[in-house]
Amino acid sequence: MRITVLTSSYPRFPGDGTAPFIQSISEHLALLGHDVEVVAPYDPAVENAGGAASPSGVKVHRFRYVWPTRWHIMGHARAMDADVRLRPLSLLLLPLFLMGAFLKLWQVTGQQRSQPGQQRSQPGRQKSQAIQVNWVLPNGPVAACVAALRRIPFVVSLHGSDIYFARRNPLFAAVAGWVFRRAAGVTACSPDLGDGALALGAREVRLLPYGIDPDVFCPTRRSAAYRQAQGWADAAVIVTALGRLVHKKGFDRLLSAWARIAERHPEAHLVIGGEGPLRPALEAQAQQLGLPEKVSFAGRVPWDQAPEFLASSEVFVVPSVRDAHGNMDGLPNVVLEAMGCGQAVVASRLGGIPIVIQDGQNGLLVPPDDVAALAEALERALQPETRQALSQAARLSIEQKFTWLHTARSLSEMLEQAQAAAKRGIS
C-alpha cells in the first residue's frame, strides 16, 4: 500500500530532536511493507532538502512557501511562542504555507511509483492510496482537500498543540471539525486529546500510544564514558529531565521540588536537558533557590545522544503541567524512551502518561502542579530498592506493549481498513 504522510514537523538533520516520532512511525510503516513518502515544510536547518530516501526507504519531500529563506518558520515548533501563542508572522504566512503544502501533497500523491521490489517498467505502479496527516491544524484542511480530489481516504493523528489551539479559537474549531467529519479515522495519543476531538466533531477516536525502538533505547546504552564527558561524578545519583523549556513542561515546579531534595540527598544531582525560551528564567530560579551546585542545564541533547543521556542516569522525571493557557502535553515520547532505558520514572498524572505508567508498578505518578507530591515521589525513587524495581518493570512494559512496531501495526490496520472502505464506496 502506498501511503503519503503529511506533517508540519520532521527531523531536519541527523540527530534533530524535532518530532523524531513522526520519522519512527513512517519508517516502521515502511518496514511493514508499505511504500511511504513524507511531505513536510522546508526549514533553514534542513539538510538534504532534495528528498533523498532514508535507509528504510522513506522519501521526504520538502516544500518551500516563502522567500527569503529565513522566513520559513512554520512547523518544527517554530511558529509558536513558548508553545502558548502563535507568532504574528506565522499568521501572515499561514495562507502561503497551506498553498505550498497543498501543491506538494497534490504532486506527491499523484506521482506513480513502483511498489517496493518492482522495476519502474513493471506493471503495478500506483499513486498514493491513503494519506496519514499529523496535527489536524494546520495540516488537516490540506489533506482533506487533496484526499477528496484524489478520492482516497485520510487518517488524522493528534499530538497535542493542534487540539489546544482549536479549542481556543472558534474559527480553528470550525476548521478542525470540518476535517474530522471527513476523516476516515482519527488517532490520539492521550484520552484528553481524544475527548477534545470528539467535542469538535470527530465521530470516533482510536487511542494510539507512541512507542520506541527497544534496541536503541535500552539499559545497555549506559556509559561511564558519557557520564565522565558530561562531568557527572562517579558517585553521584543523576536525575535527568528532558524537553523544550516551555511552561507546560513544568520545570519550574521541578526546581522547587529539587530544593527540598537537595538538602537531604547531597549525592543527588539534577540535569535538565533541552532548550527553549524559559531557560534564562529557569537558571535564575535555580540561582535564587541556592541550587547552582545541585542543578545543571545541559542544553540541547541531540536525539542520537538521547539514549546515552537517559540510560546513564538513575532517575528520570517528567513534571508536566497544564499551563496558564490550558496547554498540556499529550504523551511525551521521552517517557517511553526513559522507560526503555530502564529508568525509574517519576511523572505527572496528566495527558497520556497514565496509559503507559501504572503508579507504583513501573513508575511513580504524581498530581500535576503539586510540588510536595513531586518531591515525595523523587524521594522514593532515589531509594535503591525502589529504583531497581521500577527500572526492571519499566523496561518490561516497553518490550511487551510500547514499541514503534506496535504503533505502526495499529496505524497500518486503520489505513488499510480506510482504503478498503473507500474502494467499496467507489465501486
N, C-alpha and C positions, 0 to 999 in steps of 0.2 A: 504494500500500500504506500502510495506517495503522500507524504504529509508536509505541509508548509507551516512553519512556526512563525508567528508574528509576535515580536516583543519590543519593548522600548528600552530594555537594558539587557546587555550581554557582555561577557568579558571582552575587553578591548585589546588585551595583550596578555602574554603568558604570565600567570601569577596574579592577574587582576582579580580583586575580590568583589567586583560588581556583578551581582546576580549569577554566580557560578552554578547555582542550582538549575537555571534555565539550560545552561550548557549540558549539565549532567543528565537532565531529563531527555533532552534532544538526542544525546549520544546513546543513551540506553534504549530509546525508541529505535535508533538505527541498529543497535545490537540485536534487537528482536526481529530484525529483517526488514524494517521499513526504510523507504527512501526518504530521508529527512533533509529539508532545506530551511534555513533560518533567515528571516527578514528583520533587520534591526537598523536603527539610525546610526549615521556616522557620528564620530566624536573626534576631536583633535588628538586624543590619546590613542586612537585606533592604529594598530599595526596590521599590515596585510589587508588593507581595505578592498583589495581586488577580489576577495571572495574565495581564497584557496580552501579546499576541503580539509577538514581535520583528519587525523589518522583513523577516526571512527567512520569517516565518510560523510559527515555532516558538512554541508557547504553553507557559508554565511554570506548573505548579500547585504551590503550597507547602502543606505540611501542618504543622499545629501538633500537638504531642503532650504539652505540659505547661504548667502555669501556676505561677508567674508567668513572664512572657516571658523574663526574663534567664536562666532555666534551660534555654533552648534551646541546648545545647552539642553536640548530636550532629551529626556531619558538619562539613564545611568545615574539617577538620584541627583542630577544637577539642576533640574528645573524647580526644585523646592528649596525653600529656606528653612533649615533645621527640621525638615520633614513636617512642617505645620502649615506652610502657606506657599503658594506659587509665586515665583519671582515675576515681577511685572513684565520683563522681556519675554517670558515663556508664553504669556497670554497673547502677545503680539505675534509670536512665532507659531502659535498653535495651528492656524489655517494652513501655513506653509508646510508644517510638519505632517498634517493629515493628508495633504495633497501628495507630498513626497512618498509617504507610506502607501497610499492608495496605488500610485503609479508603479512602485516597485513590487508590491504584492500582486497586482494585476499581471505584471510581466512574468514574475516567477511562477505563479500558479498556472500560467498559460503555456509555459515552455514544456516541450516534450523531451523527456529524458528516458533513457533505458533504465529498467529496473536493475538492481544490483546483480552482477554476473552476466548481464546481457551486453552484446555489442550494439552500437548505435544503429547498425544496419539490420539488426534482427527485429522481427515484429514484437509487439507488446509494449512499445514506448507509450507513455501516458502522461497526461497532465496531472496536476495535483488533484487528489481525491478527497482531501479534507484539510481544514485549517485549524490549528490549535493556537489560540490567541491568549497571551498573558497580559493581565490587567485589563479590566473592562474599559477603563479610561486611562489613556486616550485611544487605545488600540481597538476596542470593541467595534465602534462605528465603521472603521475601515474594513475590518474583517467581515462584518455583516453585509456591507455593500458588495464587496468582491465576491463573497460566497453566494449572494443572491444572483449576481450576474453570471457567475460560473456554474450555478446550480449545483453547488457542493455544500456539505454541512460544515459547521464550525462549532468548536467547543471552547468555552471561556474558562480560564483558570485564574482564580483570585489570590492575591498575595498580601493585601493589606491597605496600602495607601489609596488604592482606587476606590474602595468602598468608603473609606474615611471622607474623601473629597465628595463623592457622590451624595452622601447623606447630609452634607453641609450646604449644598448648593442646589436649589430647585431645578435649574437648567441641567446641571450634571446628573441629577437624579432622574430626570425625564429621559435623558440620552441613555443612561445605563439601563433603565427599564425597557426602553425600546430594543436595546441589544439583547437583553436577557430573554425577551419574549420571542426572539428569532433564533436563539441559540439552540443547537441540538443537545447541548448538555452544559452544565456548569460544575466546576470543582472549586473547593475551598480548602485551605489548609488549617482552618480552625472553625469551631462552631459559631463564633461571633461573626466571622465573615459570611458564613452560610446564611445565618439569620438576616444579616444585612442585605444579602442578595435577594432572599425571599421577600423581604419587606419592599424591595424596589421593583419586584415583578417577576423574578425567576420562578419557574414552575416547580423545579426540583433542583437540589444541590447535592452533589456527592462529596462527602468528606474525604479528602485525599491528602494524608500527611506526606511530608517530604521524606527523603531518605539520604543515605550516604553511600560511599564506596567503602565497605568494611576492610578492604585490603589497603586503602590509603590512610584512612583514619582508624588507627589501631594502636594498641598499647606498645607494640614493638618500635613505634616511632620515637619513644622516649630516648633522649640523647644527653649524655653527660657533656658532650662537646657543645651542644646547643645551649645548655644551661650556662656553661662557662663563657660562651660567646656573649650571652645576654647579661653577664655579670651577676647571675644568681648564685648565691653561696651554696656550697655543697650541703650544708646542714639546714638550710632554710626550707621551710614549708611554703611553697609558692601557690598562691591563689590567683587565678587568672580570670579576666573578663575580656570580652572581645566584641566590638561592634562600632557603628558610627556614633560619634559623640554628639548625640541629639537628645532632646528631652525624654522621649518615650523609652529610651534605654535605661533610665533610672540610675545612672552612675552617680548622681549627686546623693541619692539615698544610700548607695553602697559606701561612699566615702564616710557618711555619717555613721553607718553601722561599723565600719572598719575602725573608727576612732575608739569604739568600745572594745573591739577585738585586740587591737594593738597593745593595749596595756596588759592584757592577760596572756598574750602569746607573743613574746619577744622574738620567737623563732619564725613567725609568720610574716610574709611579705606579699602585698597586693600588687599585681601588674595588670594595668588596663591597656589593652591594645586597641588601636583604631584612631582615626582622625575625624574631625568634624568641627562645626562652628562653636561648640561649647568647650573645647579644650582649654582655652585661657581661663574660663570661669572655673572649671574643674580643678585646674592646677592651683588657682588662687584659693579655692576651698580647702584643698589638701594642706596648703600652707597655713591657713587660718586654724585648721584643726590640729596643727602640730604634727603632721604626718609626712613631712618630706623624706624622712629616712625609712618610712614604712610603706610608701606607695611609689610606684614607678609608672610613667606613661610611655609605653613602648612605641607609640606612633603607628603608622600603617604597617600591618603584618601581611606581606604578600601571601596570596592564597596558597601557593605551593609550599610555603613555610608554615602554614597553619597547623598541619599535623604535628610538627615538632613543638610548636608553641603550646599546643593543647596537651600533648602526651607528656611533655617534660615538666608539667606542674603536678600538683597533688589534688587541688580542688578547683572547680570551675563554677562561676556564679553568673546568673542571668537575672538582674534586678529590675526587669521590665515593669513599666507603669503605664497607665492611661494618662497622657499628658493633659495640660490645662485646656487644650483644644479638642480633646476627645480622641486623639490619635493613639494607636497602640500597635504592637507587633501582632502578626498572625501566628506564625510558628517560626521563630528564628532558627535557621538551619544549623547554626553553631551549637545549639543544644544537642542535636543528634551527633554532630561531629565530635563534641566533647565526650558524649557517652560512648561513641565508637572507640575513642582513645582511652577508655577505661577510667574516666574521671568521675569522682564523686561530685554530682551536680546539685547546686542549690539554685532554685529558680522560683520566679513568681508564678502563682496560680492564676494565669492570665492567658487569653487567646487559646492557641492550640497546644500550649505547653503541657497541660494535664492529659492530653491524648497520649503522650509518649512517656511521661513520668508519673509513676504511682508513688505517692508520698510514703516515705519510709521503706520502700522496697528497692527501687532502682534510682532513687534520688530524693531530694527533700524539696517540698513546696511550701511557700510562704505567701501570706496575703500581700498583694501589691501595695506599695507605698507604706509598708509597716516596718520602720527601721528597727524596732526592738525585736520583732519576729525574725527579720533577716539576720541580725546579729546572733540571735539564739541558734538559728539553723547553721550558720557558719561555725559557731562554737561546736555543735555536734559533729559537723563534717570534718573538723580538724582532729577529732579523736581517731587514732589509728585503726581501731577495730571497726568503727562505723565507716570510715573512709574505705577500707578494704572491701567490706560487704557491699557497699553501694557501687563501688567500681566494678566488681565482678557481675553484679546484676545488670548494670547499665550496658555493659558490653554484650551480655547475652540477649538483652532486649533488642539491640540493634541487629544482631545476627539472625534473630528469629522473625522480626517484623519490619524493620525500617531500613531497607536498602533501596538504592535507586532502581534496582530491578523490580522490586515490589511496586514502586510508584509507576514505573513505565508500563508494567503489565496492566495495571488498572486503567491508566490513561489510554493505552492501546485498545483495550476492550471497549471503552467508551467510543473511541473514534471509529472502530470497526462497526460497532452497532449503529452509529450515526450514519456511516456510509451505506450500510445495508438498508436502513430505513429510507434514506434518500433515493436509493435505486428503486425501491418498491414504489415510492411516490412518483418518480419519473415514469416508470413503466405502467 
